[in-house]
Amino acid sequence: MLPDNSSWGSFVQWGVWGIVMAAVMAWIARSRLRTRPESNARRLVHPPSTLVIGLVCFLFFGAIAVISNVLANNTTTWWTTTVFIGFALVSLLIVADYFVARHEVSEEGMSYGRLLGSRRFLKWSDLRFVRYAPVMKWFRLETRSGDVARISAMLIGLPEFARLILANAPTEAIEPGTLPILQATADGSPPPVWG
């Protein structure tokens, strides 16, 4: 094994991290494209991979917080523990979103759930803006009344969602840069979840 201070050691470490991340993201991308029964075709839900990732991250960061304090090493401080617990709590938000982010689309609009709040209904004809945020990996829908729905690019069912927006939303509401993304999504090629 190469010494830690070697540039090769760093190169290998980042190379392994890159390969693992590419494999995980490919798994997530594949899991959101699986076929579903016709009865669920109009439901947008997170793939099981989202739940797995949320739980694994929660256990990982929670274990680091506990282990770093139990071993009582010299590097443990209150802020390192707080950071690890913070990451564990963010992981729980991912798990919660897996259960809450269940949306249903129809020709009239979309019934959607929020992480913090009640379910709402959004009519396609009331849309003022439809845009895709590539950094956040979600579609942002805003109505004339100011209600906003954010639809993750990681959800199963995006092709039907895109098809219904293209068919029923006002054309002027869809941003020009978002139109080709919606068209590709409707054809079965949703936006990438990585990069």
ROFI-932085 format. One record per residue: residue number from 0; x, y, z of N, C-alpha, C in turn. Coordinates in pm, 1 decimal. Layout:
REM ROFI-932085
R  nr       nu       nv       nw      cau      cav      caw       cu       cv       cw
R NUM        X        Y        Z        X        Y        Z        X        Y        Z
...
//
This chain:
REM ROFI-932085
R  nr       nu       nv       nw      cau      cav      caw       cu       cv       cw
R   0     85.1   -118.2      0.0      0.0      0.0      0.0     89.3    124.0      0.0
R   1     44.2    224.8    -68.6    120.8    348.5    -78.2    106.0    430.7     48.9
R   2    207.6    505.2     86.2    197.1    590.8    205.5     89.7    697.1    186.0
R   3     31.3    744.4    297.3    -75.3    843.0    291.8    -31.3    975.1    231.0
R   4     95.8   1011.7    249.1    140.5   1140.7    198.7    176.9   1134.9     50.8
R   5    161.8   1022.0    -11.1    193.2   1006.3   -152.6     80.0   1060.9   -238.2
R   6    117.0   1121.9   -349.5     14.0   1170.3   -440.7    -60.0   1053.4   -504.2
R   7      6.3    937.6   -515.0    -61.4    819.3   -568.4   -171.2    772.6   -473.9
R   8   -146.1    780.0   -345.2   -247.8    740.3   -247.1   -372.4    824.9   -260.6
R   9   -353.7    953.1   -276.7   -466.1   1044.0   -295.5   -538.6   1015.4   -426.5
R  10   -461.5    989.8   -530.8   -519.1    959.6   -661.4   -605.2    833.3   -655.6
R  11   -553.7    730.7   -592.1   -626.5    604.3   -579.7   -753.7    624.9   -496.3
R  12   -739.3    698.8   -387.0   -854.4    723.8   -299.1   -966.2    794.8   -375.9
R  13   -933.8    900.3   -449.4  -1035.3    973.9   -524.5  -1086.9    892.1   -642.2
R  14  -1001.4    810.9   -700.3  -1044.4    723.2   -809.1  -1147.6    622.0   -762.6
R  15  -1122.0    560.2   -646.3  -1217.0    463.7   -589.9  -1347.4    534.3   -555.6
R  16  -1337.9    653.3   -495.9  -1459.0    728.8   -463.0  -1539.0    758.0   -589.5
R  17  -1472.0    799.5   -696.4  -1540.2    829.9   -822.6  -1609.6    708.2   -881.4
R  18  -1544.9    593.5   -875.8  -1603.9    470.7   -929.0  -1726.3    429.7   -847.4
R  19  -1715.2    436.8   -715.6  -1828.1    401.5   -629.1  -1945.9    496.1   -653.3
R  20  -1918.4    627.3   -661.6  -2026.2    724.2   -685.8  -2091.0    702.3   -821.8
R  21  -2012.4    673.7   -924.1  -2067.6    647.5  -1057.2  -2157.3    524.0  -1054.2
R  22  -2116.3    420.8   -981.7  -2198.0    299.7   -971.6  -2328.9    326.6   -897.6
R  23  -2322.2    403.0   -788.3  -2442.9    435.5   -711.6  -2538.7    520.1   -796.4
R  24  -2487.1    619.3   -866.7  -2572.5    705.8   -947.9  -2632.5    629.2  -1066.1
R  25  -2558.3    535.2  -1123.2  -2613.2    451.9  -1231.2  -2726.0    364.3  -1176.7
R  26  -2708.0    312.5  -1054.8  -2812.4    232.8   -990.8  -2938.5    316.7   -968.8
R  27  -2921.5    440.0   -920.4  -3035.9    528.4   -898.3  -3104.8    559.7  -1030.0
R  28  -3027.3    593.1  -1132.6  -3084.6    627.5  -1262.7  -3163.0    509.4  -1320.0
R  29  -3110.4    388.1  -1307.6  -3181.2    270.2  -1358.2  -3308.5    243.6  -1278.7
R  30  -3302.0    263.0  -1147.5  -3417.4    229.6  -1064.1  -3536.7    321.1  -1090.1
R  31  -3513.7    441.7  -1137.6  -3627.1    531.6  -1163.4  -3692.1    506.4  -1298.5
R  32  -3631.6    421.4  -1382.4  -3684.6    393.1  -1515.1  -3756.8    258.9  -1523.8
R  33  -3774.5    192.2  -1412.4  -3838.8     62.1  -1419.7  -3986.8     75.2  -1455.2
R  34  -4037.8    -26.3  -1521.7  -4178.3    -24.1  -1562.7  -4266.1    -56.7  -1442.7
R  35  -4386.6      0.2  -1447.8  -4479.9    -18.7  -1337.7  -4613.0    -66.4  -1392.4
R  36  -4696.9   -121.2  -1306.1  -4829.5   -162.2  -1351.8  -4908.1    -41.6  -1402.3
R  37  -4998.7    -65.6  -1494.5  -5079.9     41.5  -1553.4  -5156.6    120.2  -1447.4
R  38  -5197.9     53.4  -1339.1  -5273.9    121.9  -1233.7  -5190.4    228.7  -1162.9
R  39  -5056.9    218.6  -1167.5  -4969.2    316.1  -1102.5  -4899.7    408.0  -1201.5
R  40  -4938.6    403.8  -1327.5  -4866.9    478.7  -1431.2  -4870.0    629.3  -1408.2
R  41  -4967.6    677.9  -1338.8  -4979.9    823.0  -1319.2  -4936.6    867.9  -1180.3
R  42  -4868.4    782.9  -1110.4  -4813.8    819.3   -979.3  -4665.5    846.0   -992.1
R  43  -4622.2    953.8   -930.4  -4479.8    987.2   -924.1  -4433.2    953.7   -783.1
R  44  -4339.3    861.0   -774.2  -4287.9    817.8   -643.4  -4137.0    802.2   -652.1
R  45  -4072.2    807.8   -538.0  -3928.0    781.7   -532.0  -3903.5    633.0   -551.0
R  46  -3795.2    597.7   -617.4  -3758.7    456.5   -626.5  -3708.1    407.5   -490.7
R  47  -3711.9    276.4   -467.4  -3661.5    222.8   -339.9  -3515.9    261.7   -312.0
R  48  -3438.9    290.4   -416.0  -3298.9    329.6   -395.0  -3287.8    456.0   -310.6
R  49  -3386.0    545.0   -319.9  -3385.3    666.5   -238.1  -3396.3    631.5    -90.2
R  50  -3483.7    538.8    -57.5  -3499.3    495.9     81.5  -3371.0    429.6    131.7
R  51  -3313.0    343.3     49.1  -3190.1    274.2     88.2  -3078.1    374.0    115.1
R  52  -3060.8    470.3     25.8  -2954.5    570.1     42.7  -2978.3    653.9    168.1
R  53  -3102.2    695.9    190.8  -3132.8    774.0    310.4  -3102.7    697.9    438.4
R  54  -3141.7    571.2    443.7  -3117.2    490.6    563.8  -2969.1    461.7    584.5
R  55  -2899.0    428.5    475.7  -2754.8    400.5    486.6  -2680.3    524.9    535.5
R  56  -2713.5    640.6    479.0  -2646.6    765.1    521.6  -2678.5    798.7    666.3
R  57  -2804.2    778.5    708.7  -2840.6    803.9    847.8  -2759.8    714.1    941.5
R  58  -2754.4    586.0    909.6  -2678.9    492.4    994.4  -2530.0    524.9    993.9
R  59  -2475.9    559.3    878.4  -2333.6    590.5    867.4  -2297.3    711.9    951.8
R  60  -2367.2    824.4    930.6  -2331.6    946.8   1003.8  -2367.3    937.1   1151.7
R  61  -2477.5    866.8   1183.6  -2510.4    845.4   1324.1  -2403.6    762.0   1393.6
R  62  -2355.8    658.7   1324.9  -2251.2    573.5   1382.4  -2121.3    651.3   1400.3
R  63  -2086.7    735.9   1304.5  -1964.4    816.4   1318.7  -1975.8    908.9   1440.2
R  64  -2092.7    970.3   1457.9  -2110.9   1060.2   1573.1  -2095.1    983.5   1704.1
R  65  -2154.5    865.5   1711.7  -2147.0    786.7   1834.6  -2004.3    735.8   1857.6
R  66  -1945.5    676.6   1754.8  -1811.3    618.7   1768.4  -1708.0    724.9   1803.7
R  67  -1717.9    842.2   1740.8  -1618.2    945.5   1769.7  -1626.4    994.6   1913.6
R  68  -1742.6    985.4   1974.4  -1756.3   1028.7   2113.1  -1728.7    915.6   2211.8
R  69  -1760.2    793.5   2173.0  -1736.8    679.6   2262.3  -1587.6    651.9   2274.4
R  70  -1516.1    660.5   2162.8  -1372.5    635.2   2167.2  -1296.2    748.9   2233.6
R  71  -1359.4    863.7   2247.8  -1301.7    979.9   2315.2  -1160.2   1010.5   2265.7
R  72  -1147.9   1020.2   2136.9  -1015.8   1055.3   2083.9   -992.9   1205.7   2093.5
R  73   -872.6   1249.5   2067.1   -837.1   1390.6   2085.0   -898.2   1483.5   1980.8
R  74   -948.9   1428.9   1872.6  -1003.4   1515.0   1766.8  -1151.7   1542.3   1781.9
R  75  -1219.4   1478.2   1873.8  -1362.9   1497.7   1891.5  -1390.4   1630.0   1962.1
R  76  -1474.2   1711.9   1899.0  -1518.9   1837.3   1959.2  -1670.7   1843.2   1945.8
R  77  -1730.0   1939.9   2008.9  -1875.4   1952.7   2000.8  -1920.0   1982.9   1858.8
R  78  -1838.6   2057.5   1784.0  -1883.3   2093.3   1648.2  -1867.9   1977.6   1550.5
R  79  -1767.9   1889.5   1567.4  -1759.3   1773.3   1478.3  -1876.9   1679.6   1503.3
R  80  -1912.5   1662.7   1628.9  -2029.3   1580.6   1661.6  -2155.5   1642.6   1603.4
R  81  -2168.6   1774.4   1613.8  -2284.7   1844.2   1559.1  -2292.9   1827.3   1407.6
R  82  -2181.4   1834.4   1339.4  -2180.1   1816.9   1193.6  -2227.0   1676.7   1156.9
R  83  -2176.8   1573.9   1224.3  -2217.7   1437.2   1194.2  -2366.1   1415.2   1223.9
R  84  -2413.1   1470.3   1334.7  -2555.3   1458.1   1367.5  -2638.9   1535.8   1265.1
R  85  -2589.1   1650.1   1220.1  -2658.9   1726.7   1116.4  -2674.7   1646.7    987.9
R  86  -2567.6   1581.0    944.5  -2575.6   1496.9    824.3  -2673.4   1381.5    845.3
R  87  -2675.0   1324.8    965.1  -2769.4   1216.0    993.6  -2913.1   1267.0    985.1
R  88  -2939.2   1386.5   1036.2  -3074.4   1442.8   1030.1  -3115.7   1475.4    887.0
R  89  -3022.7   1525.3    806.2  -3052.8   1551.0    664.6  -3087.4   1419.3    595.2
R  90  -3019.4   1313.2    633.1  -3050.1   1181.3    576.7  -3192.2   1139.1    612.7
R  91  -3237.8   1173.9    732.6  -3375.8   1143.1    770.9  -3475.2   1221.5    686.2
R  92  -3437.2   1341.5    641.3  -3524.4   1417.1    550.4  -3541.4   1343.2    418.0
R  93  -3436.3   1278.9    372.0  -3444.1   1199.0    248.9  -3541.9   1082.7    269.5
R  94  -3533.4   1017.6    384.5  -3623.7    907.0    415.6  -3767.9    957.8    423.4
R  95  -3788.1   1071.8    488.8  -3922.9   1128.1    499.1  -3977.5   1164.2    361.8
R  96  -3893.8   1221.2    275.8  -3938.9   1258.2    141.4  -3977.4   1134.5     61.0
R  97  -3912.4   1022.9     86.4  -3947.3    898.8     17.5  -4094.3    865.0     43.3
R  98  -4142.2    887.0    165.2  -4279.5    852.8    200.2  -4379.2    963.3    166.7
R  99  -4336.1   1089.7    169.1  -4428.1   1201.6    149.8  -4441.9   1241.7      2.9
R 100  -4333.8   1235.4    -72.8  -4335.0   1283.3   -212.1  -4403.8   1182.6   -302.5
R 101  -4533.9   1176.4   -289.8  -4615.4   1089.6   -374.5  -4715.0   1180.4   -445.8
R 102  -4693.8   1193.3   -573.5  -4775.3   1283.6   -653.4  -4856.5   1201.6   -752.6
R 103  -4969.6   1256.7   -793.0  -5052.9   1189.2   -891.1  -5092.0   1290.0   -998.4
R 104  -5070.3   1252.5  -1124.6  -5098.8   1341.5  -1237.0  -5220.3   1292.4  -1313.5
R 105  -5290.3   1390.2  -1373.6  -5406.5   1360.8  -1458.0  -5411.8   1466.3  -1567.6
R 106  -5510.2   1457.4  -1654.4  -5524.3   1557.5  -1759.6  -5553.8   1696.2  -1702.5
R 107  -5616.0   1702.6  -1585.9  -5651.9   1831.2  -1525.3  -5535.2   1896.6  -1451.8
R 108  -5453.1   1815.4  -1387.0  -5344.5   1871.5  -1308.1  -5272.1   1765.9  -1227.7
R 109  -5221.1   1808.5  -1112.3  -5139.4   1720.6  -1030.4  -5172.5   1739.5   -882.5
R 110  -5195.2   1628.8   -814.1  -5207.7   1628.3   -669.7  -5068.4   1599.0   -615.9
R 111  -5020.1   1683.9   -527.8  -4882.8   1666.5   -480.0  -4874.3   1685.1   -330.1
R 112  -4774.1   1617.6   -272.6  -4749.7   1627.9   -129.7  -4620.8   1703.9   -103.6
R 113  -4617.6   1771.6      7.9  -4497.9   1845.0     49.0  -4438.9   1780.6    172.1
R 114  -4308.7   1797.8    187.2  -4242.4   1741.4    304.0  -4300.9   1799.8    432.2
R 115  -4317.8   1930.0    434.2  -4379.2   1997.1    549.0  -4505.5   2066.9    500.6
R 116  -4618.7   2005.2    521.0  -4742.4   2066.7    478.5  -4841.0   1964.6    426.2
R 117  -4954.5   2017.9    382.9  -5062.0   1930.3    338.4  -5052.1   1903.0    188.1
R 118  -5135.7   1813.1    142.1  -5144.6   1783.9     -0.7  -5217.2   1898.1    -69.8
R 119  -5179.3   1921.6   -192.6  -5241.3   2028.1   -271.8  -5270.4   1977.9   -412.2
R 120  -5350.8   2054.2   -483.5  -5380.5   2022.7   -623.2  -5342.7   2142.2   -708.5
R 121  -5273.6   2114.5   -815.5  -5226.0   2217.8   -907.4  -5287.6   2189.6  -1044.3
R 122  -5355.7   2288.4  -1101.9  -5413.5   2271.5  -1235.7  -5310.1   2310.5  -1340.7
R 123  -5298.5   2228.9  -1445.7  -5203.9   2260.6  -1553.0  -5237.2   2396.7  -1613.5
R 124  -5365.0   2428.2  -1629.1  -5405.2   2554.6  -1692.6  -5369.0   2676.7  -1608.4
R 125  -5342.5   2657.0  -1477.2  -5306.0   2768.2  -1387.9  -5155.3   2793.1  -1381.7
R 126  -5076.7   2714.3  -1454.4  -4931.4   2729.4  -1446.7  -4886.3   2861.3  -1508.1
R 127  -4798.5   2929.9  -1435.1  -4737.0   3053.5  -1484.5  -4594.2   3027.2  -1531.3
R 128  -4520.7   2941.2  -1458.6  -4383.6   2907.0  -1495.5  -4362.3   2757.1  -1480.3
R 129  -4292.7   2699.6  -1577.0  -4243.1   2562.8  -1567.8  -4096.9   2571.4  -1607.3
R 130  -4008.4   2538.2  -1513.8  -3865.4   2542.7  -1545.9  -3794.9   2425.8  -1479.2
R 131  -3686.4   2385.3  -1542.6  -3604.7   2278.3  -1486.8  -3480.3   2340.2  -1426.7
R 132  -3449.7   2304.9  -1301.8  -3330.6   2354.3  -1232.5  -3225.2   2244.1  -1236.0
R 133  -3126.5   2254.4  -1327.2  -3029.6   2145.6  -1341.8  -2941.2   2123.2  -1219.2
R 134  -2914.7   2227.3  -1143.0  -2830.4   2210.5  -1023.7  -2906.8   2134.4   -915.7
R 135  -3032.2   2167.3   -897.0  -3112.8   2103.1   -792.9  -3177.8   1973.0   -841.2
R 136  -3178.6   1951.3   -971.7  -3235.8   1829.5  -1031.5  -3385.3   1817.8  -1002.9
R 137  -3458.7   1927.7  -1027.2  -3603.1   1922.3  -1012.7  -3670.7   2014.4  -1113.0
R 138  -3798.1   1984.2  -1139.3  -3883.7   2072.0  -1218.0  -3956.0   2161.2  -1119.1
R 139  -3955.7   2290.0  -1147.2  -4022.7   2386.2  -1059.2  -4146.7   2436.7  -1130.5
R 140  -4262.6   2410.8  -1072.2  -4390.4   2452.8  -1128.5  -4448.1   2562.0  -1039.7
R 141  -4482.5   2673.8  -1099.3  -4541.5   2784.1  -1023.0  -4673.1   2825.0  -1085.9
R 142  -4776.4   2836.2  -1002.1  -4908.6   2875.6  -1050.9  -4923.3   3027.1  -1049.0
R 143  -5030.4   3074.6  -1108.2  -5058.3   3219.6  -1108.0  -5081.5   3272.1   -967.5
R 144  -5129.2   3186.2   -877.3  -5153.7   3228.3   -739.3  -5027.9   3223.5   -652.8
R 145  -4916.3   3175.2   -709.3  -4790.0   3173.1   -635.9  -4753.6   3040.6   -571.1
R 146  -4842.0   2940.1   -579.6  -4807.9   2807.3   -526.7  -4694.5   2748.7   -608.7
R 147  -4602.5   2681.3   -541.0  -4486.8   2623.2   -608.1  -4478.2   2474.7   -573.4
R 148  -4456.3   2394.2   -676.4  -4431.9   2250.7   -658.4  -4296.7   2219.5   -721.1
R 149  -4217.2   2143.5   -650.6  -4086.6   2101.5   -702.6  -4090.4   1950.3   -720.1
R 150  -4069.7   1907.3   -843.1  -4079.0   1765.4   -876.6  -3939.0   1714.1   -907.5
R 151  -3889.2   1625.4   -824.2  -3753.3   1574.0   -835.6  -3734.2   1494.5   -964.3
R 152  -3616.9   1507.9  -1023.3  -3581.7   1429.7  -1142.3  -3553.7   1284.9  -1105.6
R 153  -3554.8   1252.5   -977.6  -3528.5   1115.5   -933.5  -3654.9   1032.0   -924.2
R 154  -3771.0   1089.8   -949.4  -3895.9   1017.4   -931.5  -3924.0    919.7  -1045.5
R 155  -3990.9    811.7  -1010.6  -4042.8    718.1  -1109.3  -4172.5    778.9  -1163.6
R 156  -4192.9    772.7  -1294.1  -4315.5    824.5  -1355.0  -4299.4    957.4  -1424.5
R 157  -4177.9   1006.3  -1437.7  -4155.7   1137.2  -1501.4  -4201.8   1144.2  -1647.0
R 158  -4190.4   1037.9  -1728.7  -4237.6   1051.0  -1867.6  -4385.8   1088.4  -1877.7
R 159  -4469.5   1028.1  -1795.2  -4612.7   1061.5  -1797.9  -4634.9   1204.2  -1748.8
R 160  -4562.5   1244.7  -1645.5  -4567.7   1382.2  -1594.8  -4534.3   1481.4  -1706.2
R 161  -4424.4   1456.9  -1777.4  -4381.4   1547.5  -1884.5  -4482.0   1548.8  -1999.0
R 162  -4534.1   1432.1  -2034.4  -4632.0   1424.6  -2142.9  -4756.5   1507.2  -2111.3
R 163  -4803.6   1498.8  -1987.8  -4923.6   1573.0  -1948.9  -4898.3   1723.8  -1941.8
R 164  -4781.1   1764.0  -1897.0  -4749.3   1908.1  -1897.7  -4745.0   1959.6  -2040.5
R 165  -4677.8   1887.4  -2128.0  -4666.6   1931.8  -2267.4  -4803.3   1939.8  -2335.2
R 166  -4893.7   1849.4  -2300.4  -5025.6   1845.8  -2363.1  -5123.5   1945.9  -2302.7
R 167  -5108.0   1979.5  -2174.7  -5213.4   2055.9  -2106.4  -5171.6   2190.4  -2048.6
R 168  -5043.9   2215.0  -2029.6  -5000.3   2342.7  -1971.0  -4996.3   2450.3  -2079.7
R 169  -5017.1   2576.0  -2042.1  -5003.2   2684.0  -2140.2  -4861.2   2684.9  -2197.5
R 170  -4851.2   2695.4  -2328.0  -4720.7   2690.6  -2395.2  -4627.4   2799.4  -2345.3
R 171  -4682.1   2918.3  -2320.2  -4597.8   3030.7  -2276.5  -4545.0   3013.0  -2134.6
R 172  -4602.6   2919.9  -2058.5  -4555.9   2897.0  -1920.5  -4425.7   2816.5  -1917.7
R 173  -4398.9   2739.2  -2021.5  -4280.2   2653.4  -2023.8  -4161.8   2733.8  -2075.1
R 174  -4058.5   2744.5  -1993.1  -3938.4   2818.1  -2034.6  -3876.1   2751.6  -2156.9
R 175  -3820.1   2831.4  -2248.3  -3761.5   2774.3  -2370.5  -3654.0   2668.5  -2343.9
R 176  -3571.2   2686.6  -2241.8  -3467.9   2588.5  -2210.9  -3523.3   2460.9  -2149.0
R 177  -3641.9   2469.0  -2092.7  -3704.9   2353.3  -2028.7  -3780.8   2267.9  -2128.7
R 178  -3826.4   2328.1  -2237.7  -3905.9   2255.4  -2336.9  -3835.0   2130.7  -2390.1
R 179  -3708.6   2138.7  -2435.9  -3644.7   2016.3  -2484.7  -3623.7   1910.8  -2376.0
R 180  -3607.1   1953.6  -2250.6  -3590.9   1858.7  -2140.0  -3722.3   1784.8  -2116.5
R 181  -3834.2   1858.4  -2121.4  -3964.8   1794.8  -2106.0  -3993.4   1699.5  -2221.5
R 182  -3958.3   1739.2  -2343.2  -3982.0   1653.6  -2459.4  -3900.3   1524.6  -2449.8
R 183  -3773.9   1537.2  -2409.6  -3689.9   1417.9  -2393.1  -3743.2   1329.0  -2281.1
R 184  -3790.3   1390.7  -2172.2  -3846.1   1315.1  -2060.5  -3972.3   1241.8  -2103.9
R 185  -4058.0   1309.0  -2179.7  -4180.1   1245.3  -2229.1  -4148.5   1126.8  -2320.1
R 186  -4035.4   1132.1  -2388.4  -3992.5   1022.5  -2476.1  -3918.7    911.9  -2400.2
R 187  -3908.0    925.6  -2267.9  -3845.0    821.1  -2187.2  -3701.1    846.6  -2148.6
R 188  -3651.6    968.1  -2171.6  -3513.3   1003.2  -2134.6  -3514.3   1118.6  -2035.5
R 189  -3544.1   1089.8  -1907.9  -3547.2   1199.5  -1809.2  -3407.2   1257.8  -1787.4
R 190  -3400.9   1375.4  -1726.4  -3270.1   1439.4  -1701.8  -3179.5   1349.6  -1619.5
R 191  -3048.8   1361.7  -1641.2  -2955.6   1279.2  -1562.4  -2958.4   1318.5  -1415.8
R 192  -2933.6   1220.7  -1329.7  -2929.5   1248.9  -1186.1  -2788.9   1279.6  -1138.9
R 193  -2693.4   1275.8  -1226.8  -2552.7   1299.8  -1193.1  -2493.3   1391.6  -1295.8
R 194  -2424.3   1493.3  -1250.5  -2351.0   1580.6  -1343.4  -2429.4   1693.9  -1399.6
//
